[in-house]
């Protein structure tokens, strides 16, 4: 086996550096895509939370209204029974 010359070592190191740089560039692109998708998911989650809060705020009077109608019905029934 022959000893590599310094120029061979330098060429091999330069090739290895190019391969590593290309790999890092690919990883950076994939990370940027993951971050973009994560931001989209965060925006979608915030939108769903806002819509859910709106639905919950619009729903709260229903049980109260039903209770009031039931009490009014009971009062009218008792009033009619009392008048007989």
Jmol script that loads the backbone (N, CA, C; Angstrom):
load data "model"
ATOM      1  N   UNK A   1       0.833  -1.167   0.000  1.00  0.00           N
ATOM      2  CA  UNK A   1       0.000   0.000   0.000  1.00  0.00           C
ATOM      3  C   UNK A   1       0.884   1.239   0.000  1.00  0.00           C
ATOM      4  N   UNK A   2       0.536   2.163  -0.829  1.00  0.00           N
ATOM      5  CA  UNK A   2       1.364   3.365  -0.949  1.00  0.00           C
ATOM      6  C   UNK A   2       0.796   4.464  -0.073  1.00  0.00           C
ATOM      7  N   UNK A   3       1.668   5.291   0.395  1.00  0.00           N
ATOM      8  CA  UNK A   3       1.236   6.430   1.207  1.00  0.00           C
ATOM      9  C   UNK A   3       0.564   7.465   0.304  1.00  0.00           C
ATOM     10  N   UNK A   4      -0.581   8.000   0.760  1.00  0.00           N
ATOM     11  CA  UNK A   4      -1.225   9.019  -0.066  1.00  0.00           C
ATOM     12  C   UNK A   4      -0.409  10.301  -0.040  1.00  0.00           C
ATOM     13  N   UNK A   5      -0.439  10.958  -1.149  1.00  0.00           N
ATOM     14  CA  UNK A   5       0.268  12.231  -1.240  1.00  0.00           C
ATOM     15  C   UNK A   5      -0.597  13.324  -0.610  1.00  0.00           C
ATOM     16  N   UNK A   6       0.028  14.398  -0.185  1.00  0.00           N
ATOM     17  CA  UNK A   6      -0.760  15.489   0.418  1.00  0.00           C
ATOM     18  C   UNK A   6      -1.829  16.039  -0.523  1.00  0.00           C
ATOM     19  N   UNK A   7      -1.575  16.022  -1.800  1.00  0.00           N
ATOM     20  CA  UNK A   7      -2.597  16.522  -2.728  1.00  0.00           C
ATOM     21  C   UNK A   7      -3.797  15.567  -2.791  1.00  0.00           C
ATOM     22  N   UNK A   8      -3.526  14.246  -2.685  1.00  0.00           N
ATOM     23  CA  UNK A   8      -4.631  13.274  -2.659  1.00  0.00           C
ATOM     24  C   UNK A   8      -5.489  13.460  -1.405  1.00  0.00           C
ATOM     25  N   UNK A   9      -4.825  13.674  -0.291  1.00  0.00           N
ATOM     26  CA  UNK A   9      -5.540  13.894   0.968  1.00  0.00           C
ATOM     27  C   UNK A   9      -6.361  15.171   0.876  1.00  0.00           C
ATOM     28  N   UNK A  10      -5.781  16.208   0.328  1.00  0.00           N
ATOM     29  CA  UNK A  10      -6.493  17.485   0.206  1.00  0.00           C
ATOM     30  C   UNK A  10      -7.710  17.341  -0.711  1.00  0.00           C
ATOM     31  N   UNK A  11      -7.559  16.617  -1.806  1.00  0.00           N
ATOM     32  CA  UNK A  11      -8.681  16.403  -2.723  1.00  0.00           C
ATOM     33  C   UNK A  11      -9.792  15.595  -2.048  1.00  0.00           C
ATOM     34  N   UNK A  12      -9.406  14.577  -1.301  1.00  0.00           N
ATOM     35  CA  UNK A  12     -10.395  13.748  -0.625  1.00  0.00           C
ATOM     36  C   UNK A  12     -11.116  14.543   0.466  1.00  0.00           C
ATOM     37  N   UNK A  13     -10.368  15.351   1.191  1.00  0.00           N
ATOM     38  CA  UNK A  13     -10.986  16.204   2.208  1.00  0.00           C
ATOM     39  C   UNK A  13     -11.940  17.226   1.581  1.00  0.00           C
ATOM     40  N   UNK A  14     -11.557  17.762   0.442  1.00  0.00           N
ATOM     41  CA  UNK A  14     -12.420  18.731  -0.244  1.00  0.00           C
ATOM     42  C   UNK A  14     -13.701  18.050  -0.721  1.00  0.00           C
ATOM     43  N   UNK A  15     -13.581  16.836  -1.231  1.00  0.00           N
ATOM     44  CA  UNK A  15     -14.766  16.088  -1.667  1.00  0.00           C
ATOM     45  C   UNK A  15     -15.670  15.779  -0.469  1.00  0.00           C
ATOM     46  N   UNK A  16     -15.068  15.372   0.635  1.00  0.00           N
ATOM     47  CA  UNK A  16     -15.821  15.073   1.848  1.00  0.00           C
ATOM     48  C   UNK A  16     -16.523  16.330   2.363  1.00  0.00           C
ATOM     49  N   UNK A  17     -15.830  17.454   2.297  1.00  0.00           N
ATOM     50  CA  UNK A  17     -16.436  18.725   2.717  1.00  0.00           C
ATOM     51  C   UNK A  17     -17.642  19.058   1.857  1.00  0.00           C
ATOM     52  N   UNK A  18     -17.557  18.834   0.573  1.00  0.00           N
ATOM     53  CA  UNK A  18     -18.687  19.089  -0.323  1.00  0.00           C
ATOM     54  C   UNK A  18     -19.879  18.194  -0.002  1.00  0.00           C
ATOM     55  N   UNK A  19     -19.590  16.930   0.289  1.00  0.00           N
ATOM     56  CA  UNK A  19     -20.665  15.999   0.636  1.00  0.00           C
ATOM     57  C   UNK A  19     -21.342  16.426   1.935  1.00  0.00           C
ATOM     58  N   UNK A  20     -20.551  16.823   2.922  1.00  0.00           N
ATOM     59  CA  UNK A  20     -21.100  17.254   4.210  1.00  0.00           C
ATOM     60  C   UNK A  20     -21.927  18.526   4.032  1.00  0.00           C
ATOM     61  N   UNK A  21     -21.430  19.476   3.248  1.00  0.00           N
ATOM     62  CA  UNK A  21     -22.174  20.719   3.005  1.00  0.00           C
ATOM     63  C   UNK A  21     -23.501  20.442   2.298  1.00  0.00           C
ATOM     64  N   UNK A  22     -23.492  19.537   1.347  1.00  0.00           N
ATOM     65  CA  UNK A  22     -24.731  19.189   0.647  1.00  0.00           C
ATOM     66  C   UNK A  22     -25.721  18.535   1.608  1.00  0.00           C
ATOM     67  N   UNK A  23     -25.216  17.670   2.487  1.00  0.00           N
ATOM     68  CA  UNK A  23     -26.089  17.035   3.477  1.00  0.00           C
ATOM     69  C   UNK A  23     -26.687  18.057   4.434  1.00  0.00           C
ATOM     70  N   UNK A  24     -25.864  18.996   4.896  1.00  0.00           N
ATOM     71  CA  UNK A  24     -26.373  20.043   5.784  1.00  0.00           C
ATOM     72  C   UNK A  24     -27.395  20.920   5.081  1.00  0.00           C
ATOM     73  N   UNK A  25     -27.164  21.230   3.832  1.00  0.00           N
ATOM     74  CA  UNK A  25     -28.121  22.044   3.081  1.00  0.00           C
ATOM     75  C   UNK A  25     -29.455  21.315   2.952  1.00  0.00           C
ATOM     76  N   UNK A  26     -29.409  20.027   2.708  1.00  0.00           N
ATOM     77  CA  UNK A  26     -30.639  19.236   2.613  1.00  0.00           C
ATOM     78  C   UNK A  26     -31.366  19.201   3.955  1.00  0.00           C
ATOM     79  N   UNK A  27     -30.614  19.018   5.036  1.00  0.00           N
ATOM     80  CA  UNK A  27     -31.217  19.020   6.373  1.00  0.00           C
ATOM     81  C   UNK A  27     -31.819  20.374   6.718  1.00  0.00           C
ATOM     82  N   UNK A  28     -31.130  21.445   6.339  1.00  0.00           N
ATOM     83  CA  UNK A  28     -31.668  22.780   6.591  1.00  0.00           C
ATOM     84  C   UNK A  28     -32.994  22.978   5.857  1.00  0.00           C
ATOM     85  N   UNK A  29     -33.068  22.503   4.636  1.00  0.00           N
ATOM     86  CA  UNK A  29     -34.317  22.605   3.873  1.00  0.00           C
ATOM     87  C   UNK A  29     -35.439  21.811   4.518  1.00  0.00           C
ATOM     88  N   UNK A  30     -35.121  20.624   5.005  1.00  0.00           N
ATOM     89  CA  UNK A  30     -36.141  19.798   5.658  1.00  0.00           C
ATOM     90  C   UNK A  30     -36.587  20.424   6.977  1.00  0.00           C
ATOM     91  N   UNK A  31     -35.653  20.978   7.726  1.00  0.00           N
ATOM     92  CA  UNK A  31     -36.010  21.648   8.978  1.00  0.00           C
ATOM     93  C   UNK A  31     -36.874  22.876   8.724  1.00  0.00           C
ATOM     94  N   UNK A  32     -36.556  23.614   7.677  1.00  0.00           N
ATOM     95  CA  UNK A  32     -37.381  24.784   7.345  1.00  0.00           C
ATOM     96  C   UNK A  32     -38.801  24.357   6.992  1.00  0.00           C
ATOM     97  N   UNK A  33     -38.936  23.268   6.265  1.00  0.00           N
ATOM     98  CA  UNK A  33     -40.264  22.760   5.916  1.00  0.00           C
ATOM     99  C   UNK A  33     -41.018  22.303   7.164  1.00  0.00           C
ATOM    100  N   UNK A  34     -40.330  21.632   8.069  1.00  0.00           N
ATOM    101  CA  UNK A  34     -40.963  21.196   9.314  1.00  0.00           C
ATOM    102  C   UNK A  34     -41.400  22.397  10.136  1.00  0.00           C
ATOM    103  N   UNK A  35     -40.570  23.421  10.207  1.00  0.00           N
ATOM    104  CA  UNK A  35     -40.937  24.624  10.953  1.00  0.00           C
ATOM    105  C   UNK A  35     -42.150  25.314  10.316  1.00  0.00           C
ATOM    106  N   UNK A  36     -42.207  25.357   8.996  1.00  0.00           N
ATOM    107  CA  UNK A  36     -43.344  25.968   8.313  1.00  0.00           C
ATOM    108  C   UNK A  36     -44.623  25.187   8.610  1.00  0.00           C
ATOM    109  N   UNK A  37     -44.546  23.879   8.559  1.00  0.00           N
ATOM    110  CA  UNK A  37     -45.717  23.060   8.870  1.00  0.00           C
ATOM    111  C   UNK A  37     -46.128  23.215  10.328  1.00  0.00           C
ATOM    112  N   UNK A  38     -45.157  23.324  11.214  1.00  0.00           N
ATOM    113  CA  UNK A  38     -45.457  23.545  12.628  1.00  0.00           C
ATOM    114  C   UNK A  38     -46.178  24.873  12.839  1.00  0.00           C
ATOM    115  N   UNK A  39     -45.737  25.914  12.134  1.00  0.00           N
ATOM    116  CA  UNK A  39     -46.410  27.211  12.224  1.00  0.00           C
ATOM    117  C   UNK A  39     -47.833  27.121  11.699  1.00  0.00           C
ATOM    118  N   UNK A  40     -48.036  26.385  10.612  1.00  0.00           N
ATOM    119  CA  UNK A  40     -49.385  26.213  10.074  1.00  0.00           C
ATOM    120  C   UNK A  40     -50.278  25.487  11.074  1.00  0.00           C
ATOM    121  N   UNK A  41     -49.733  24.475  11.732  1.00  0.00           N
ATOM    122  CA  UNK A  41     -50.505  23.724  12.726  1.00  0.00           C
ATOM    123  C   UNK A  41     -50.848  24.638  13.907  1.00  0.00           C
ATOM    124  N   UNK A  42     -49.891  25.472  14.327  1.00  0.00           N
ATOM    125  CA  UNK A  42     -50.156  26.400  15.424  1.00  0.00           C
ATOM    126  C   UNK A  42     -51.264  27.385  15.063  1.00  0.00           C
ATOM    127  N   UNK A  43     -51.227  27.919  13.834  1.00  0.00           N
ATOM    128  CA  UNK A  43     -52.283  28.854  13.397  1.00  0.00           C
ATOM    129  C   UNK A  43     -53.629  28.145  13.336  1.00  0.00           C
ATOM    130  N   UNK A  44     -53.639  26.927  12.839  1.00  0.00           N
ATOM    131  CA  UNK A  44     -54.890  26.162  12.746  1.00  0.00           C
ATOM    132  C   UNK A  44     -55.440  25.847  14.136  1.00  0.00           C
ATOM    133  N   UNK A  45     -54.572  25.507  15.061  1.00  0.00           N
ATOM    134  CA  UNK A  45     -54.991  25.220  16.425  1.00  0.00           C
ATOM    135  C   UNK A  45     -55.554  26.470  17.090  1.00  0.00           C
ATOM    136  N   UNK A  46     -54.916  27.609  16.889  1.00  0.00           N
ATOM    137  CA  UNK A  46     -55.418  28.864  17.454  1.00  0.00           C
ATOM    138  C   UNK A  46     -56.783  29.203  16.863  1.00  0.00           C
ATOM    139  N   UNK A  47     -56.951  28.965  15.553  1.00  0.00           N
ATOM    140  CA  UNK A  47     -58.236  29.218  14.905  1.00  0.00           C
ATOM    141  C   UNK A  47     -59.314  28.305  15.481  1.00  0.00           C
ATOM    142  N   UNK A  48     -58.999  27.045  15.666  1.00  0.00           N
ATOM    143  CA  UNK A  48     -59.977  26.104  16.226  1.00  0.00           C
ATOM    144  C   UNK A  48     -60.325  26.465  17.668  1.00  0.00           C
ATOM    145  N   UNK A  49     -59.329  26.905  18.436  1.00  0.00           N
ATOM    146  CA  UNK A  49     -59.592  27.320  19.818  1.00  0.00           C
ATOM    147  C   UNK A  49     -60.542  28.521  19.836  1.00  0.00           C
ATOM    148  N   UNK A  50     -60.306  29.481  18.947  1.00  0.00           N
ATOM    149  CA  UNK A  50     -61.167  30.661  18.897  1.00  0.00           C
ATOM    150  C   UNK A  50     -62.590  30.274  18.500  1.00  0.00           C
ATOM    151  N   UNK A  51     -62.714  29.391  17.527  1.00  0.00           N
ATOM    152  CA  UNK A  51     -64.046  28.962  17.100  1.00  0.00           C
ATOM    153  C   UNK A  51     -64.753  28.182  18.200  1.00  0.00           C
ATOM    154  N   UNK A  52     -64.028  27.346  18.926  1.00  0.00           N
ATOM    155  CA  UNK A  52     -64.611  26.587  20.021  1.00  0.00           C
ATOM    156  C   UNK A  52     -65.060  27.509  21.149  1.00  0.00           C
ATOM    157  N   UNK A  53     -64.237  28.511  21.464  1.00  0.00           N
ATOM    158  CA  UNK A  53     -64.630  29.487  22.488  1.00  0.00           C
ATOM    159  C   UNK A  53     -65.896  30.217  22.086  1.00  0.00           C
ATOM    160  N   UNK A  54     -65.999  30.577  20.813  1.00  0.00           N
ATOM    161  CA  UNK A  54     -67.190  31.262  20.321  1.00  0.00           C
ATOM    162  C   UNK A  54     -68.419  30.372  20.451  1.00  0.00           C
ATOM    163  N   UNK A  55     -68.275  29.092  20.118  1.00  0.00           N
ATOM    164  CA  UNK A  55     -69.398  28.167  20.244  1.00  0.00           C
ATOM    165  C   UNK A  55     -69.807  27.980  21.703  1.00  0.00           C
ATOM    166  N   UNK A  56     -68.827  27.900  22.585  1.00  0.00           N
ATOM    167  CA  UNK A  56     -69.142  27.728  23.996  1.00  0.00           C
ATOM    168  C   UNK A  56     -69.834  28.957  24.571  1.00  0.00           C
ATOM    169  N   UNK A  57     -69.426  30.149  24.141  1.00  0.00           N
ATOM    170  CA  UNK A  57     -70.067  31.374  24.629  1.00  0.00           C
ATOM    171  C   UNK A  57     -71.495  31.477  24.124  1.00  0.00           C
ATOM    172  N   UNK A  58     -71.738  31.029  22.912  1.00  0.00           N
ATOM    173  CA  UNK A  58     -73.084  31.102  22.352  1.00  0.00           C
ATOM    174  C   UNK A  58     -74.014  30.036  22.911  1.00  0.00           C
ATOM    175  N   UNK A  59     -73.479  29.031  23.553  1.00  0.00           N
ATOM    176  CA  UNK A  59     -74.294  27.928  24.027  1.00  0.00           C
ATOM    177  C   UNK A  59     -74.732  28.093  25.472  1.00  0.00           C
ATOM    178  N   UNK A  60     -74.070  28.912  26.255  1.00  0.00           N
ATOM    179  CA  UNK A  60     -74.340  28.965  27.689  1.00  0.00           C
ATOM    180  C   UNK A  60     -75.760  29.364  28.037  1.00  0.00           C
ATOM    181  N   UNK A  61     -76.471  30.224  27.289  1.00  0.00           N
ATOM    182  CA  UNK A  61     -77.813  30.604  27.730  1.00  0.00           C
ATOM    183  C   UNK A  61     -78.844  29.483  27.578  1.00  0.00           C
ATOM    184  N   UNK A  62     -78.602  28.489  26.774  1.00  0.00           N
ATOM    185  CA  UNK A  62     -79.606  27.456  26.537  1.00  0.00           C
ATOM    186  C   UNK A  62     -80.064  26.754  27.815  1.00  0.00           C
ATOM    187  N   UNK A  63     -79.200  26.253  28.661  1.00  0.00           N
ATOM    188  CA  UNK A  63     -79.681  25.612  29.891  1.00  0.00           C
ATOM    189  C   UNK A  63     -80.423  26.598  30.800  1.00  0.00           C
ATOM    190  N   UNK A  64     -79.945  27.840  30.843  1.00  0.00           N
ATOM    191  CA  UNK A  64     -80.611  28.836  31.683  1.00  0.00           C
ATOM    192  C   UNK A  64     -82.011  29.142  31.158  1.00  0.00           C
ATOM    193  N   UNK A  65     -82.141  29.284  29.859  1.00  0.00           N
ATOM    194  CA  UNK A  65     -83.455  29.560  29.254  1.00  0.00           C
ATOM    195  C   UNK A  65     -84.394  28.379  29.500  1.00  0.00           C
ATOM    196  N   UNK A  66     -83.887  27.173  29.352  1.00  0.00           N
ATOM    197  CA  UNK A  66     -84.718  25.993  29.601  1.00  0.00           C
ATOM    198  C   UNK A  66     -85.180  25.940  31.054  1.00  0.00           C
ATOM    199  N   UNK A  67     -84.329  26.277  31.979  1.00  0.00           N
ATOM    200  CA  UNK A  67     -84.715  26.289  33.394  1.00  0.00           C
ATOM    201  C   UNK A  67     -85.785  27.344  33.645  1.00  0.00           C
ATOM    202  N   UNK A  68     -85.618  28.520  33.041  1.00  0.00           N
ATOM    203  CA  UNK A  68     -86.623  29.582  33.208  1.00  0.00           C
ATOM    204  C   UNK A  68     -87.966  29.169  32.624  1.00  0.00           C
ATOM    205  N   UNK A  69     -87.963  28.527  31.457  1.00  0.00           N
ATOM    206  CA  UNK A  69     -89.208  28.068  30.845  1.00  0.00           C
ATOM    207  C   UNK A  69     -89.867  27.011  31.721  1.00  0.00           C
ATOM    208  N   UNK A  70     -89.070  26.120  32.295  1.00  0.00           N
ATOM    209  CA  UNK A  70     -89.629  25.089  33.167  1.00  0.00           C
ATOM    210  C   UNK A  70     -90.245  25.702  34.422  1.00  0.00           C
ATOM    211  N   UNK A  71     -89.576  26.674  35.005  1.00  0.00           N
ATOM    212  CA  UNK A  71     -90.107  27.336  36.200  1.00  0.00           C
ATOM    213  C   UNK A  71     -91.375  28.104  35.849  1.00  0.00           C
ATOM    214  N   UNK A  72     -91.375  28.781  34.694  1.00  0.00           N
ATOM    215  CA  UNK A  72     -92.573  29.519  34.269  1.00  0.00           C
ATOM    216  C   UNK A  72     -93.727  28.552  34.021  1.00  0.00           C
ATOM    217  N   UNK A  73     -93.458  27.416  33.418  1.00  0.00           N
ATOM    218  CA  UNK A  73     -94.500  26.413  33.187  1.00  0.00           C
ATOM    219  C   UNK A  73     -95.055  25.877  34.492  1.00  0.00           C
ATOM    220  N   UNK A  74     -94.178  25.624  35.443  1.00  0.00           N
ATOM    221  CA  UNK A  74     -94.615  25.157  36.756  1.00  0.00           C
ATOM    222  C   UNK A  74     -95.453  26.220  37.456  1.00  0.00           C
ATOM    223  N   UNK A  75     -95.010  27.469  37.363  1.00  0.00           N
ATOM    224  CA  UNK A  75     -95.766  28.558  37.992  1.00  0.00           C
ATOM    225  C   UNK A  75     -97.143  28.694  37.353  1.00  0.00           C
ATOM    226  N   UNK A  76     -97.227  28.614  36.016  1.00  0.00           N
ATOM    227  CA  UNK A  76     -98.530  28.710  35.352  1.00  0.00           C
ATOM    228  C   UNK A  76     -99.431  27.542  35.724  1.00  0.00           C
ATOM    229  N   UNK A  77     -98.841  26.362  35.829  1.00  0.00           N
ATOM    230  CA  UNK A  77     -99.643  25.189  36.215  1.00  0.00           C
ATOM    231  C   UNK A  77    -100.173  25.348  37.635  1.00  0.00           C
ATOM    232  N   UNK A  78     -99.318  25.781  38.555  1.00  0.00           N
ATOM    233  CA  UNK A  78     -99.765  25.997  39.922  1.00  0.00           C
ATOM    234  C   UNK A  78    -100.818  27.105  40.008  1.00  0.00           C
ATOM    235  N   UNK A  79    -100.659  28.150  39.218  1.00  0.00           N
ATOM    236  CA  UNK A  79    -101.624  29.258  39.200  1.00  0.00           C
ATOM    237  C   UNK A  79    -102.991  28.779  38.682  1.00  0.00           C
ATOM    238  N   UNK A  80    -102.963  27.949  37.609  1.00  0.00           N
ATOM    239  CA  UNK A  80    -104.221  27.421  37.086  1.00  0.00           C
ATOM    240  C   UNK A  80    -104.880  26.481  38.067  1.00  0.00           C
ATOM    241  N   UNK A  81    -104.071  25.666  38.773  1.00  0.00           N
ATOM    242  CA  UNK A  81    -104.651  24.763  39.776  1.00  0.00           C
ATOM    243  C   UNK A  81    -105.224  25.540  40.957  1.00  0.00           C
ATOM    244  N   UNK A  82    -104.587  26.636  41.290  1.00  0.00           N
ATOM    245  CA  UNK A  82    -105.058  27.437  42.413  1.00  0.00           C
ATOM    246  C   UNK A  82    -106.366  28.164  42.065  1.00  0.00           C
ATOM    247  N   UNK A  83    -106.580  28.488  40.811  1.00  0.00           N
ATOM    248  CA  UNK A  83    -107.781  29.214  40.387  1.00  0.00           C
ATOM    249  C   UNK A  83    -108.981  28.292  40.223  1.00  0.00           C
ATOM    250  N   UNK A  84    -108.841  27.033  40.253  1.00  0.00           N
ATOM    251  CA  UNK A  84    -109.974  26.102  40.059  1.00  0.00           C
ATOM    252  C   UNK A  84    -110.771  25.934  41.281  1.00  0.00           C
TER     253      UNK A  84
END
end "model"
wireframe off; spacefill off
backbone 0.3
color backbone group
